[in-house]
Amino acid sequence: MKRIYLLLGSLTLLTATGAAATATEAYEIQTILAASSPTSSRSANWKPGDGIVLEVGGMDFTADGKLAVAIRKGEVWLIDGLQRGATSPPTYKLFASGLHEPLGVMRDGDGLLVAQRTEITRLRDTNGDGVADEYLTACRGWNVSGAYHGYTYGPKRDGAGNLWVALNLDLGERSDNDAPWRGWAGIIGADAAFKPMAAGMRSPCGLGANATGDMFCVDQQGTWIPATPIYHLRRGAFYLNPEGLGPQRRPDSPVKLSAPVPNKVPYPDAVRAVPEMAPPAVWLPYNKMGRSGTDIAVCDQAGKFGPFDGQLFVGEFTDAKVSRVFLEQVDGQYQGAAFPFLSGFASGVVRVLFGDDGSLFVGMTSRGWSSLGLHSYGLQRVRWTGLTPFALREMRALPGGFELVFTSPVDAESAGRTESYSIKSYTFLYSSAYGSPEIDVRPLAITSATVSSDGLHVRLQVEGLRELYVHELRADGVRSASGAPLAHPDAYYTLNRIPRQP
């Protein structure tokens, strides 16, 4: 059994709850394992005995509290001693090997389900020696061309018990996106076959259910995808990228477009032109919120991770950070706001997972792509210190504006001034090009700001709301009751539906 000790200490991010001179610690990032330099895992002198190259592709906890980590080179490691209260350094044991670029792992019964490129594989230890001796096919049924980007993600379980799997589009000379089911998401059927459910994705790296059990997916900007979207997955929906729509001609396809996909039009016009096109629940505007979303974890920690229970935490690869998302339903459709949360992680964030002790575990790898992280891979843990940051907790849509919900009471004088806020709306160009700038940008007038008696809510009356547009808020003039500025004054609300007057 390998024994690797806690490395690099910890990095603490400061969040103001008082004046700037008395900033206090709100969330602490602790490093469990990280490469010593951006190139150490690819050194010509590196040997397997030198340590574990923990290029994380999947994470989940086993029934006995070990962290199962799938890594790029095709192995699954079990790490013990990570939960709060552990009295000794973590230990590492190789559980499985010989897998093909696993990008997901999930506990299921007495085994683990792992996403390889070719299938979902069930791993079991039948003789109790701590090593998998049974590798069984749990699901297959999609094309594997050998092309670059032909990844498989998942599985993740929704509230109804369905196991969801998502498939990347092919890229490169061997691409075959007309074959099933590249760029689709589906569930594992009772017969272990892949059942397609939704189409129109490009690189759907992250799956995760919200607190009510509905399944969501984060995709990545690219061709036909102007910025990072988060989709609510459901049967028959088409999202953004039409490059994998060939299989809609099959009789078992749940997606049948009734109109051609337009090109080079504002995104709201595209949604109106194709009845089956489902708008993302939330957009993460490029650069402002990230460039390549990777994973979703719902905060279900009953207050052990601070004031954000029920929200989604979203991994970001290029910017090496984690964001958070508040969701609500209007007319039965999800929409909501994205907020910055934590940055400064060691490498590109690929997987996020909450532990039973209230910690958020963050698995990383740069994997040869560009990331702001200074290391090539790693595993870190985020812990709440018990101090509440002064932050925008929620942003809710109203018939004529928005309601802001804060984590602690505001100063009524600053929060009641309309000059403390600014808001604008914009959309994107929907086209076959790679990404899009913000277009049709329009500043909006805030005519009133009403503070609740408890100081936790502010209602903004806003003129000119537009459906299917992002509404970008900046609240840099608001102060807490003790005079502190917001930790992050920005929020980005995707307004798919304007609520009707009650």
N, C-alpha and C positions, 0 to 999 in steps of 0.2 A: 504494500500500500504506500503510495506517495504521500509525503507530508510537506505542504507548502505553507509558509507563514505569511501572516498579514503584511503587505508591502505598502510602502509609500505614505503611511499615515493617513491623514484625512484632509479634505478641503472643505472649508466652511463658507457658505454663501450668507451674506448679511442682508437682512430685511429690516427696514426701519419701522419701529413701532413708537419711537419718540423722535426727538430732534436728531438731525444728522450726526451731531457730536456724541449721541448716546445710542447709536445703532446697536441692535441686539441680534443674536443668532436665531434664525427661525428654522432653517433646514441645513443639515450637515451631510455632505457627501463623503462616505468612507470607502477607501479603495481596498478591495479584497485581493485582487490580482490584476496586474497590468504589465504589458511589455515595457522594457526599460527604455526603449527608443522607438521612433516610428519605423525603423528598419530591422529591429532585432529578430522578429519572427521570420524574416526572409534572408537572413545572413547566410552566406555560403558556408560559414563555419558552424552553423547551428546543427545540433544533433538531437534526436528524440529524447535522449536521456537528460538533456539540459533543462527540461521543464515542460509544462503543458502550454501549448499555443492555444489559448482559450479564445478563439475567434467564434464568438457566440452566435448561433443561428436559432436556437430554441431553448426555452427554460420552463420547467414546472417543478413543483414539489411532489415528492413521493409521499405515500401514506405515513411513513415513519419520519418525515420531516427533512429528508435529504433533498438538496437541489439537484435535479437532473438537468444537465447542460449538454445540448447537442452542439458540436463545433464543426467548422467548415471542412476539416480533413476527413469527416465521416465517422466520428466517434461520439459516444455519449458517456459523460463522466458523472458520477454521483459525488456531490460535495456535502460533507457532514459538518455540523458545528457552526452554522451560519445564523440560526435564529437567535433572537435576543435571550440573554441569559447563559449562552454557551461559555464554558469556563476554560476551554482549551482552543488552540489554533485549529482552523478547519483542516479536514483530511479529504483526500481525493482518491477515488477508485474508478478505474476504467470499467464501464458496464457493458458497452457494445462497441463494435468497430465494423469497418467494411461497408459503411453506408455511402450513398451518393449525394453529397452536398446537402445534408439535412437542414431545413429551414423552419422547423417547428417540432415541438415535442409536447405531449400532454399525457398526464396520468389518466389511466382508464382501467378500473378494476384493479387487478393484481399485476398489471403490466403498464407499459408505456406505448403510446402511439407516436410514431416519428414520420415526418413528411420527407421522403426522398423525392428526387426528380421523377422517378418512374411509378411510385406508388406510396400509399400509406402503409407502414409496416408496424406490426405489433411485436414488441419485445417483451419476453418473459424470462424470469429466473425460476426454473422449475425445481431445482435441487437445493436452493437456499444458500448458495455460495457467494451471492452478491454479484454474479456475472450473468448476463443474458445468455441462455443456451437455446432459446427458441425465437426464431425470426419468421413471422407468418404474415402473409399479405392480408391487410385489412381493407384495402380499397385500391382499385385501379380502374382504368377506363378512359384515359386521355392520351392524346398523341405525345410522343417523346421523339423529337427529331434530332436531338444532339446539338441544336442551335444554341448560341449564346442567349442567356436570359430565360431559358426554358425551365424556370423554377416552379416548385410546388410549396405552398404555404398552408400552415394549419397543423392538425385540426383544432378547432375551438368549438365549445358546446354552447348552444343557446338555451334559453329558458325552457323550451319545450323538449330538450334532450337531443336535438339534432346536432350532428357533428359537421361543421362547415369546413370546406377546403377551397382554396383559391389558387388559380393558375396564372402564371405570368405569360405575357405574349412572348413569342419567339422573336429574336433579333439576329441578323447576320445572314450569311449565304445559305445556310441550311434551313432557314425559317419555313414553317408550314403552318401558318395561322388559319388556313382554310380547313384544316383537320380539327376534330374536336379535342379539347375544349379550351383552346388557348385564349386567355383574357376573360375567362368565365369563373364564377363561383358556384359551388353546389354543395350538396350534402351527401354523406355516406349512407347508402340505402341498406335495408335489412339483408340484401343479398350481396353486400360488400361492393356493389357497383356504385360508380359516381353518378349522381343524379343532378344534372345541370339546373340551376335556378335563375341566375342573372348573368348578363353579359355587359361588355363595354368597358372593361378594365385594362390597364396597361401593365402595371407592376404592383399588384395588390398585396403588398408585403405583410400588412398587419391586420389581424382579425380580432374582434373582441365584442362580447355582449355588454349591454348597459345594465343598470340596476334592475330593470324590469324584464331582462332576458332577450331583448331584441338584438340581432347581430349587426355589427358595423364593421366597416373595412376602410383602411386608409390606403390610398393610391398615391402615385408619384407623378409630378409634372413631367410632360413630354409631348409627343405628338398627340394632337387632339385634346390634350389636357392642359389648360392654361395655367393652373396653379394646383397646389396639393388639395385634393378633395377627401372628405370623409363621407362614405355612402352608408345609408341604411339598406342592408341587404334584404331582399324579399323576392319571391317568385315572379318572373315575368318582367322584371325591370331591366331597362337598358340605361347605361350611364353615359359615358363620354366617348370612349375610343371604339370606332367601328371596325378596326383592322381584324378583329377576331369574329366577325359576324357571319362568316361563311356557314357555320353549322346551324344557323337559324333555318336553313332549308331542310334539315332533318326532321322527321316526324316526331322525335322525342324532344325537340327544342321547345322550351316554354316561352321563348322570346321570338316574336314575329313582328317586325316593324311594318307599320301600315303606311309609311311615307319615307321618301329618300332622306338620307342624312345630308343636311346642307353643309356648305364650306364657306369660310370667311364671312361669318355673320356674327353680330353680338350674341352672346350666350343666351340671354332671355328669348331671342327670336328663334334660336335652335330648339329650345324646350317647347315653345309653342308650335313649331313646325312638325315635331315628331311626338305623337301622343304617348309613346312608350318611354320616352326619355325622362328619367327620374333625376331631378336636381340633387346635387350633394346636400346632405344635411348641413354641412359646414364647409366653407372654403378656408384654407390657411394661406393667406396672401404671400406671394413669393418674396423672399428675403425678410419681410416683416415678421413672419411667423415660422419661416423655415423654407427648405428647398426640396426635401425628400423625406416624407413621413414614412415610418417603418412599423409601428406597433401601437396597440391600444390596450389599456388596462383600466378597468373601472375601480374607483376608490370605494371600497366597501368595508372600511376599517373602523366604523363606529367611533370616530373621533380620534383614533390613534395616529392619524396622519394629518391632523389639523382640521381646518374648517371646510374641507372640500369633498366630503362624502357625497357619493352619487355622481360625481363628475368623471369624465374620461381623461386619462393621462396618455399623451401621445408622444412616442419616440421620434426623434429627428436625427437623420444620419449625417448630413453634410455639416450642419451647424453644431453637432454634438450637444444636443440639449433635449429637454422634455417640456412640452407645452400642456395646457389643460383646456378642456372643452366642456361648456355647460350646454345641455340639450333641453328643449321643451317641445311639445307638440301643439301645433296650431292647425285646426281643421283636419286633424288626424295625420299630419305630416310633420316629420322632425325638422327642426331648425335650431339655431342657437349661436353662441358666441365662443370665440377662441381667445385665450389669454396667454401671454408669456408666463413661464413658471421658473425653471432652473436652466442655467447654461454652465459651460465649463467642464463637461465630462471628458474623460480621458481619451475617448475614441468615438467613432461614429456609432450612435445609439441604434441598435437593431431590435432588442427585445426589452420590454418592461413587464414586471411581475410583482404584485404585492404578496408579501409573506404574512404568516399568521401573527407575527409580532408587530405589525403595523409599518414595517419597512417596505420601501420600494426598491426592488433589485433591478439593476440596469446592466444588461449584457451588450457588449460592444465588439465591433471589428471594423477596421478601415477597409479590409478586403481588397486593397489595390485601388480603391476609388478615393476621391478627394474628401477629406474631412478636416474640420478645424481642430479635432482632438490631436494631442501631441503624441499619442501612443498608437500602436498598431492593433491592439485588442485589449480587452479587460473586462472585469466584473466589479461593479461598484454598488454601494447600498446607500439610499437616501433615508435619513431619519429626521423626524420632526423633533425639535428640541423642547416643545411644550409652549413656546411663545408664539402668539398669533400675529402674523404679519398684517399690516394695514393694506388691504387689497380689494379690488373689485371681485366679488365672489360670483355674482350672476349678472347677466344683462338679459332682460325679458322684453319681448315685443308687446306693445300696446297699440290700440287702434290709431292713436295719433302721436306715437313716440316710443319711448323705452323707459322701463323701470330698472334702475341700478340698485343692486344689493351689495352692501359692503360687509367685510368681516368684522369690523368694529365701528362704533359710532363716529360720524363725521362732525366736523365743525359746521354748525348750521349756517353761519354767515358765509363762509367760502363755498360750501356746497349748494347754497341757495342762489348764487350768482350765475346767470347764464354765461357770463364771460369766463367762467372756470372750465368750460367745456368747448369743444369744437367737434363737428361731425360732418362727414362727407360720404357720398355713396358712389360706387363705380361697379363696372362689370368687366368682362374679359371678351376677347375675340375668340370665337369658336372656329378653329380651323385645323388643317392637317399640319400646321407648323408646330415647332417645338416650343411650347409655352406661349404666353401672351403678356404684353404690358397691360396695366389697368387702363380701361377706355371709358369714355362717357363719364368722366369724373365731374361730380357736381357738389359744391359745398351746400349744406343745408342749414336753415335758420332754426335756432333753438329759442323758442319764445317764452318758456318758463321752466324753472327748476324748483320743484316742491319737495321739501325735506320732511320725512315722517317724524313723529314725535319721539321715537326711540333713536333717531339718528342713523338707522341702518339702511334706510331706503330713500332714494331720490327719484322722483318722476320727472322726466324730461318731455316737454311738449316740443315736437319736431315737425317742421313743415316739409312736405315734398318727399315722404317715404316712397320707395319704389320696390315692388316685388321682384324677386330673383336677382337682387343687387346685394353686394356687400356694403354694410354701413359701418364705417370706421370711426370709432369714438376716441377722442383724447380728452382725459380729465385731469390735466396737469395742474389745474388751479385748485383742486379739492385738497383739503387738509383734514386730518383726523381731529378728534376732540382735543388731543394733546398737541396738535400742531405739526404732525408728521405728514410728509407727502406720500402719495401712493407708491408702493413698491414697484408697480408697473402701471402707468397711467393709460395704457392703450388696450382697446378691445375691438374685436372684429365680428360683427353680427351678420350672419347670412339670413336675409329676410325673404324666405320663399313665399310666405303668406303673411299679409297684414291682418291681424285679428279684427274681427267684426265687433262693432259696438254691442255690448250686452243688451 
